[in-house]
Amino acid sequence: MSLEAEDLWKLRRFLSIGTEGPLYEFGEQILKKENAPTIIKLLEDGKGVQLIQEVLSYCKENKSIRRNPLLFCLALCTRSADKMAKKDAYLALTEVCALPTDLFTFIAFSQTLNNPSKGWGKLQRKTISSWYNSKDPKRLAENATRYKSKSGWTHKDVLRLTHTKASNEGVALVLKYVIKGLKVAKSEFDNDGSASGEQRELIDYLEAVDTLKHSTDEQQVARLIEQHQLSYEHVPSIHLNSFEVWNTLVHRLPLSMLLQHISKIASQGLLEPTCDTSKHMIERLQNVDEIVSEKIHPYSVLIAMRTYEQGKGLRRKWTRNSNVVSALNSALNTSIQNVPRTGKRYLIAVKVGDNMFRCAVRGAPVISTTLAAAIMSMLVARKEEHFQLLLLLPTGALNLKLSTEMQLSEICDQIAGFSVSYGGLLPYNARDLSLPIKWAVSNKLPVDVFLVLTDCRECISDISPAEALKQYRKDMNIPDAKYINCAMSTNRLRFADPSDSGMLDIAGFDENAPRVIHDFVLGNL
């Protein structure tokens, strides 16, 4: 029994961004049953098995922009009257809940959805016990000490409620440590020095984590991180202002995390020309294989670059190293390889105004809306064969030359130039978000994707974007033409038709927004 087309696209949109509606906005979501009417309907119609198959597909192929919608859907299935869906949901739990944080979030959702008078059922206790027992002991030790709590739940809480019995001595040792602490775990598994090789390795690792947790010596902390391959999450916050600790972490963390924490690294003086760590950082930023293998997006690099170029963080300032700036530029150009091509025909429309130049992007405040519009324009020009860039000016729409050779600074300068020329309050026609569609009709331009990048909070037009799009599809015989409106500096946005799977609003423009656009264009949400 297959899912109907409308149910399928609404389900896929929810699994990807956590809403069935046509709005993506950055920030933490509060998910409730009211957010997922299609999932409730599918469960009531006996289609829970197909629903779980879709969840597993999104999990295996990493299709979801956010993790929580998958976990919420799984929790809904475990609380439904559909017995087959409930069984399949629990069978899928180990695969969907890859990390302890996933497990804790799933449990929190289950508790919220559960009748308060009911406790944990036998199937839930058994499945969660199996989750712990399915892990390699060393990996379990690493994850249990890195991810200790989330959503109000800890490992100790979960193990107390499941009464988990370990399937082997390695898992038993880790669980004993989690519940009773290091001293008790050592006394039970290594009281007379007879621990096996695996147990000895686990004890050494857990001792290192415990020592790091209580240490006041930053050099000792740095040594433990290096010797035992510990992670960022193991480090107490008090040591995240330490030169020694960050000097070690720069050699340990994935490049994507280094970009996220570049202001902290710079504020410790680690990117100064005289510091050897800066050379290591520059080498990694110029490492094509690492950038490609981590699938780092150009927008993430741009955010890191602008953060670093500011020369100051919350508490400290730093002197910009031109070699680091150059390496970040190199990383930006390399990361364009990670942007997949869609093969669609694009019309990019940018609303230009004084506010567009000065206003910061919601979700990435170091980026101006002009810069965000410029990088999206550049990426489309570099990856797609058919594209047009349209500026929405007080005098109407202006077709701007956009070529594959243009650099980010060139595109940004052109947009900013018009921003200065037409600064101040804009006449109503510049807020006509249907104008790109009207322009395409008048020029008989075939377009698959209208990508509108604005700072508009309102649309003033004789016809709504939804109606204009319907008419365009009919007139141009392009029934699948899509319309995306990115209001990059606001969270107030309601232009897309909820019943039209080919329309999407994006409020703000965080690091996930480019992927949201790509997945929407390809019909994955």
C-alpha positions in Angstrom: 0.0 0.0 0.0 1.8 3.1 -1.2 1.4 6.6 0.3 -0.6 9.2 -1.6 1.4 12.0 -3.3 0.2 14.8 -1.0 0.8 12.7 2.2 4.3 11.7 0.9 5.6 15.3 0.3 4.1 16.5 3.6 5.7 13.6 5.4 9.1 14.1 3.7 9.0 17.8 4.5 8.4 17.1 8.2 11.1 14.4 8.4 13.6 16.9 6.9 12.8 20.2 8.6 10.2 19.4 11.3 7.1 21.0 9.8 4.6 20.1 7.1 4.1 23.7 6.4 6.0 25.8 3.8 8.3 27.6 6.2 11.9 26.9 7.3 13.3 29.0 10.1 16.5 28.5 12.1 16.5 27.8 15.8 15.4 25.0 18.1 12.0 23.6 17.5 9.3 22.5 19.9 7.6 19.5 18.3 4.1 18.5 19.2 1.4 16.3 17.7 -0.1 19.4 16.2 3.0 19.8 14.0 2.5 16.4 12.4 -1.2 15.9 11.3 -0.1 13.8 8.3 1.8 11.3 10.5 -1.2 11.0 12.8 -3.4 10.4 9.8 -1.1 7.8 8.3 -1.0 5.9 11.6 -4.8 6.0 11.9 -5.1 4.7 8.4 -2.8 1.7 9.1 0.1 3.0 7.0 2.6 3.1 9.9 4.9 0.5 8.3 5.4 2.6 5.1 6.0 5.6 7.4 8.8 3.8 9.3 10.3 2.7 5.9 10.5 6.4 5.0 12.1 7.3 8.3 14.8 4.6 7.8 15.4 5.9 4.3 15.9 9.4 5.5 18.2 8.1 8.2 20.4 5.8 6.0 20.8 8.4 3.3 21.2 11.4 5.6 18.4 13.3 4.0 17.2 15.1 7.1 18.3 18.6 7.8 17.5 18.1 11.4 17.6 15.0 13.6 14.7 15.7 16.0 11.8 15.2 13.4 13.0 11.6 12.8 13.1 10.9 16.5 9.7 12.6 17.1 8.2 10.5 14.3 9.7 7.3 15.8 8.2 8.2 19.2 4.8 8.9 17.7 4.9 5.4 16.1 5.8 3.7 19.4 2.8 5.4 21.1 0.3 4.6 18.3 -2.4 1.9 18.3 -0.9 0.5 15.1 0.9 -2.6 16.5 2.9 -3.3 13.3 4.1 0.3 13.3 5.0 0.1 16.9 7.0 -3.0 16.4 8.8 -1.6 13.4 9.6 1.6 15.2 11.3 -0.2 18.0 13.2 -2.3 15.6 14.4 0.9 13.8 15.4 2.6 17.1 19.0 1.3 17.2 19.6 2.5 13.6 17.9 5.9 14.0 19.4 6.7 17.4 23.0 6.6 16.5 24.2 8.6 19.5 23.1 8.8 23.2 21.8 12.3 22.5 19.4 10.8 19.9 18.3 8.2 22.5 17.7 10.8 25.2 15.7 13.0 22.8 13.6 10.0 21.6 12.9 9.1 25.3 11.9 12.7 26.1 9.5 12.7 23.1 8.1 9.3 24.2 7.4 10.6 27.7 5.7 13.8 26.4 3.5 11.7 24.1 2.8 9.0 26.7 -0.2 8.9 29.0 1.2 10.2 32.3 -0.3 7.3 34.2 1.6 4.7 32.2 5.2 3.7 32.8 7.7 2.2 30.4 6.4 -0.9 28.6 8.3 -4.1 28.3 9.1 -3.6 24.6 10.6 -0.1 25.3 12.7 -1.4 28.2 14.0 -4.3 26.1 14.7 -2.2 23.0 16.7 0.4 25.0 18.6 -2.3 26.8 19.5 -3.8 23.4 20.7 -0.3 22.3 23.4 -0.4 25.0 24.3 -4.0 24.4 24.6 -3.5 20.7 27.5 -1.2 21.1 31.2 -2.1 21.0 32.5 -1.6 24.6 35.1 1.0 23.6 32.7 2.9 21.5 30.1 2.8 24.2 32.7 4.1 26.7 33.5 7.0 24.4 29.9 7.9 23.6 28.7 7.5 27.2 31.4 9.9 28.5 31.1 12.4 25.6 27.3 12.7 25.6 26.2 12.4 29.2 22.8 14.1 29.1 20.2 15.8 27.0 16.5 16.8 27.2 16.5 16.2 30.9 17.8 12.6 30.7 21.0 10.9 31.7 22.4 7.4 31.2 21.9 6.7 34.9 18.2 7.6 34.6 17.7 5.4 31.5 19.6 2.4 32.9 17.7 2.7 36.2 14.3 2.4 34.3 15.4 -0.3 31.9 17.2 -2.5 34.4 19.7 -3.3 31.6 21.7 -6.4 32.0 25.0 -6.3 30.1 25.6 -8.9 27.4 29.3 -9.0 27.9 31.9 -7.9 30.5 33.1 -4.9 28.5 29.6 -3.4 28.4 29.1 -4.4 32.0 32.2 -2.4 33.0 31.1 0.7 31.2 27.6 0.5 32.6 29.0 0.0 36.1 31.1 3.2 35.7 28.1 5.2 34.5 25.9 4.1 37.4 28.4 3.7 40.3 31.5 5.6 39.2 35.1 4.7 38.5 36.0 3.5 42.0 33.3 0.8 42.1 33.9 -0.2 38.5 37.6 -0.7 39.2 37.0 -2.7 42.4 34.6 -5.0 40.6 36.6 -5.6 37.4 40.2 -5.1 38.4 40.3 -5.6 42.2 43.3 -8.0 42.1 44.8 -6.8 38.8 43.3 -9.7 36.9 41.4 -7.6 34.3 41.5 -8.8 30.7 43.3 -6.8 28.0 40.0 -5.2 26.8 38.9 -4.4 30.4 42.3 -2.9 31.2 42.0 -0.7 28.1 38.5 0.4 29.1 39.6 1.2 32.7 42.6 3.3 31.4 40.3 5.2 29.2 37.7 5.8 31.9 40.4 6.8 34.3 41.7 9.4 31.8 38.2 10.8 31.4 37.6 11.0 35.1 41.0 12.6 35.7 40.3 15.2 33.0 36.9 16.0 34.5 38.4 16.9 37.9 41.8 18.3 36.8 42.8 22.0 37.4 46.0 21.6 35.4 45.5 22.6 31.8 48.7 21.0 30.7 47.6 17.7 32.2 44.2 18.1 30.4 46.0 18.7 27.1 48.2 15.6 27.6 45.1 13.4 28.4 43.3 14.6 25.3 46.3 13.7 23.1 47.2 10.4 24.8 43.6 9.0 24.9 42.2 10.6 21.8 39.6 12.5 23.8 37.1 14.9 22.2 35.8 18.4 22.6 32.8 17.2 24.5 35.0 15.6 27.2 36.6 19.0 28.1 34.9 20.9 31.0 33.9 24.4 30.0 36.5 25.9 32.4 39.3 24.5 30.2 37.8 25.8 26.9 39.6 29.2 27.6 43.0 27.5 27.7 45.8 28.0 25.2 47.2 24.5 25.9 43.9 22.8 25.5 43.0 24.5 22.2 46.5 23.9 20.9 45.8 20.2 21.3 42.2 20.3 20.1 43.2 22.0 16.8 45.1 18.8 15.9 42.2 16.6 17.0 39.0 18.2 15.9 37.4 17.8 12.4 37.9 20.9 10.2 34.2 21.7 10.3 34.3 22.1 14.1 37.5 24.2 13.9 35.6 26.6 11.5 32.7 26.8 14.0 35.2 27.7 16.8 37.6 29.9 14.9 37.0 32.9 17.1 37.9 30.9 20.2 41.1 29.6 18.5 42.0 33.1 17.3 41.4 34.6 20.7 43.9 32.2 22.2 46.6 33.6 19.9 46.9 30.3 18.1 46.5 31.9 14.6 49.3 34.4 15.1 52.1 34.2 12.4 54.7 33.3 15.1 52.6 30.3 16.4 53.3 26.9 14.9 49.6 26.0 15.3 48.6 28.6 12.7 50.8 26.8 10.2 48.9 23.6 11.0 45.6 25.3 10.6 46.6 26.9 7.3 47.7 23.4 6.0 44.3 22.0 6.9 42.4 24.8 5.3 44.4 24.2 2.1 43.8 20.4 2.3 41.5 19.6 -0.6 40.9 16.0 0.4 39.9 17.0 4.0 37.5 19.7 2.8 35.9 17.4 0.2 35.6 14.4 2.5 33.9 16.4 5.3 31.6 17.9 2.7 32.1 21.4 4.1 29.8 24.0 2.5 31.1 27.3 1.2 28.6 29.2 3.3 30.0 27.6 6.5 33.5 28.7 5.4 32.2 32.2 4.6 30.7 32.5 8.1 34.1 31.5 9.6 36.0 33.9 7.4 33.8 36.8 8.3 34.0 35.9 12.0 37.8 35.8 11.8 38.1 39.0 9.7 36.2 41.0 12.4 39.3 40.6 14.7 37.2 40.3 17.9 35.0 37.9 19.7 32.9 38.3 22.9 35.8 38.9 25.2 39.1 39.1 23.3 40.5 40.7 20.2 43.1 39.3 17.8 45.3 40.5 15.0 44.3 39.1 11.6 46.9 36.9 10.0 46.8 37.5 6.2 48.0 33.9 5.6 45.0 32.6 7.5 42.6 34.9 5.5 44.2 33.6 2.3 43.8 30.0 3.5 40.1 30.6 4.3 39.6 32.0 0.8 41.3 28.9 -0.6 39.0 26.7 1.5 36.0 28.7 0.2 36.9 28.0 -3.4 37.7 24.3 -2.7 34.4 23.8 -0.9 32.4 24.8 -4.0 33.2 21.2 -5.1 30.9 20.0 -2.3 27.8 21.9 -3.8 25.9 19.4 -5.9 24.4 20.4 -9.2 20.7 20.2 -9.6 20.4 20.6 -13.4 17.6 23.1 -13.0 17.0 26.5 -14.7 17.3 29.3 -12.1 16.1 32.9 -11.8 17.7 34.5 -8.8 16.0 37.7 -7.7 17.5 40.1 -5.2 15.7 43.0 -3.6 18.1 45.8 -3.3 17.9 48.5 -0.8 20.0 50.4 1.8 18.8 47.9 4.4 19.9 45.0 2.3 23.5 46.2 2.5 23.6 46.9 6.2 21.2 44.4 7.7 22.7 41.2 9.3 21.4 37.8 8.4 19.2 36.2 11.0 21.0 33.0 12.0 24.4 34.2 10.8 24.8 37.7 12.2 28.4 38.2 10.8 27.0 37.9 7.3 25.2 40.9 5.6 22.1 40.1 3.5 24.0 41.4 0.5 26.9 39.0 1.1 24.5 36.1 1.6 22.7 36.9 -1.7 26.0 37.2 -3.4 27.3 33.8 -2.4 24.1 32.0 -3.3 24.2 33.8 -6.7 27.9 32.7 -7.2 27.1 29.1 -6.3 24.3 28.8 -8.8 26.5 30.4 -11.4 29.3 28.0 -10.7 27.2 24.8 -10.6 24.3 25.3 -13.0 24.1 25.8 -16.7 21.1 28.0 -16.9 20.7 31.0 -14.6 19.7 34.7 -14.5 20.3 37.3 -11.8 17.6 39.9 -11.4 17.7 42.9 -9.2 14.5 44.3 -7.9 15.0 48.1 -8.0 12.7 51.1 -7.4 12.6 51.5 -11.2 11.6 47.9 -11.8 13.6 44.7 -12.5 17.1 44.8 -13.8 18.8 41.8 -15.4 22.4 41.8 -14.1 25.2 40.0 -15.9 26.3 36.9 -13.9 29.0 34.6 -15.2 30.8 31.5 -14.0 34.1 33.4 -13.7 32.8 36.1 -11.3 34.3 36.1 -7.8 32.2 36.6 -4.7 33.6 40.1 -4.2 32.6 41.1 -7.8 29.0 40.0 -7.4 28.8 41.6 -3.9 30.2 44.9 -5.2 27.6 45.0 -8.0 24.7 44.3 -5.7 26.1 46.8 -3.1 26.6 49.4 -5.7 22.9 49.4 -6.6 22.1 49.3 -2.9 23.9 52.6 -2.5 22.4 54.1 -5.6 18.9 53.3 -4.6 19.2 53.6 -0.8 16.5 54.7 1.5 12.8 53.8 1.4 11.8 51.8 -1.7 8.6 52.4 -3.7 6.1 49.6 -3.4 7.1 47.9 -6.7 10.4 46.9 -5.2 8.5 44.9 -2.6 6.5 43.1 -5.3 7.7 39.5 -4.7 5.7 38.4 -7.7 7.9 40.7 -9.9 10.4 37.9 -10.8 7.6 35.7 -12.1 6.1 38.6 -14.1 9.5 39.4 -15.6 10.0 35.8 -16.6 6.6 35.8 -18.3 7.2 39.0 -20.2 10.5 37.7 -21.4 9.2 34.2 -22.1 12.0 32.8 -19.9 11.7 29.1 -18.9 12.4 28.8 -15.2 12.4 25.8 -13.0 13.3 27.6 -9.8 12.6 31.2 -8.7 15.0 31.9 -5.9 14.1 35.3 -4.3 16.6 36.7 -1.8 15.2 39.7 0.1 14.9 41.6 3.3 11.2 42.0 2.8 8.7 41.4 5.5 5.7 42.2 3.2 4.7 41.7 -0.4 2.9 44.6 -2.1 1.5 43.4 -5.4 -1.6 43.2 -7.5 -1.2 39.4 -7.5 0.3 37.1 -4.8 3.4 35.0 -5.6 1.2 31.9 -5.3 -1.3 33.0 -7.9 1.5 34.3 -10.2 3.3 31.0 -10.0 0.2 29.1 -10.9 -0.4 31.3 -13.9 3.3 31.0 -14.9 3.2 27.2 -14.7 0.2 27.2 -17.0 1.4 29.8 -19.5 4.9 28.4 -19.8 3.9 24.7 -19.5 6.3 24.1 -16.6 4.0 22.4 -14.1 6.8 21.7 -11.6 8.2 25.3 -11.4 9.2 26.1 -7.8 9.3 29.4 -5.9 11.5 30.0 -2.8 11.4 33.2 -0.9 14.3 33.8 1.5 13.6 36.7 3.9 17.1 36.7 5.3 16.7 39.2 8.1 13.3 38.3 9.5 11.3 35.6 11.1 7.9 36.9 10.0 7.2 35.3 6.7 4.0 33.8 5.3 3.9 34.1 1.5 4.0 30.4 0.3 0.8 28.5 -0.3 0.6 25.6 2.3 -1.2 23.5 -0.3 1.5 24.0 -3.0 4.4 21.6 -2.7 6.4 23.8 -5.0 6.5 26.8 -2.7 8.8 27.4 0.3 9.5 30.4 2.6 12.8 30.6 4.5 13.1 33.0 7.4 16.7 33.9 8.2 19.6 32.2 6.5 21.6 29.9 8.7 24.2 27.2 7.7 21.5 24.8 6.8 19.6 27.1 4.5 21.6 26.3 1.3 20.9 22.6 1.9 17.2 23.3 2.5 17.1 25.1 -0.9 18.9 22.2 -2.7 16.8 19.5 -1.2 13.6 21.4 -1.9 14.6 22.0 -5.5 15.2 18.2 -6.0 11.8 17.4 -4.3 13.3 15.8 -1.2 11.3 18.1 1.1 
